[in-house]
Amino acid sequence: MMTYDINVDEMWKYSGPKIQLFEEALKILIKHYGKGEDYPSKEIFECANEWVNKGQMTCSGLVKYYDAYYTGPK
C-alpha cells in the first residue's frame, strides 16, 4: 500500500471552507477599501490571502488587521 506524507496544513490550504473564507475576506476588504475600482488592489489580495493563511476561521477583526498592517500610519 502506498502512503503519502501530507501535511495537514497543506490539506486545509485548498479546502472549501478556506476558499470561502478568502472570498468573504475579499468582499469585506473591497467594500471598505476598494474605492469603487473594478478590481481590488494588490494589497487587498495580499491581506485576504495572509489572513486565511494565518489560520483565521472567521473575518472578525479583518478590517482592523488591514488598517494596522496595510494602510500605514495615519
C-alpha positions, -999 to 999 in steps of 0.1 A, spaced: 0 0 0 13 34 -9 14 61 18 16 98 14 33 123 36 7 150 36 10 180 59 -24 187 75 -19 224 68 -14 217 31 -47 198 30 -65 228 46 -48 251 22 -72 242 -7 -103 231 12 -137 246 6 -140 264 39 -107 282 33 -117 292 -2 -150 305 12 -132 325 39 -108 340 13 -138 351 -8 -155 366 22 -124 384 32 -120 398 -3 -156 411 -3 -152 428 31 -119 444 21 -132 456 -13 -163 471 4 -141 490 28 -111 498 7 -120 492 -29 -126 529 -37 -150 520 -65 -124 502 -85 -134 473 -108 -106 452 -95 -92 451 -60 -57 463 -53 -27 440 -48 -28 449 -10 -64 437 -7 -55 403 -23 -23 400 -2 -42 408 31 -70 384 24 -45 356 15 -24 364 46 -54 364 68 -65 330 57 -30 315 57 -26 326 93 -53 302 102 -81 326 108 -115 309 109 -137 340 105 -133 375 92 -138 390 126 -111 416 130 -101 417 94 -107 454 88 -86 463 119 -59 440 107 -59 457 73 -58 491 90 -28 480 112 -7 463 85 -17 477 51 -28 513 54 3 526 71 4 554 97 -25 578 97 
